[in-house]
């Protein structure tokens, strides 16, 4: 699997690994049913902590991109979630939270623009 991390960048190892796996799943480089390395093996291959790989796997599994089948391993999921549906779900949660805090649409969008660097 063509994934690497840069220990000398401002992006965290978690962010680097998560985005690379997500990108490869989204663009079809990792197809449904592809078996991923074990947490320990992947961590050793990349020179990162097992906690980092386990955290990435948990996040991708929670979003429906991978599935763990017990002792059989971790695989790219056949679930229907896509990056866009995950993002829409996050946007819905953000909008609900903004309303709870009493923010109007313009102010809430301002925070999103800031987060996106615009």
Secondary structure, DSSP 8 states (H G I E B T S, - for coil): ------TTSSS-HHHHHHHHHHHHHHTTSS-TT-EE--HHHHHHHHT--HHHHHHHHHHHHHTTSEEE-GGG-EEE------HHHHHHHHHHHHHHHHHHTT--HHHHHHHHHHHTT-
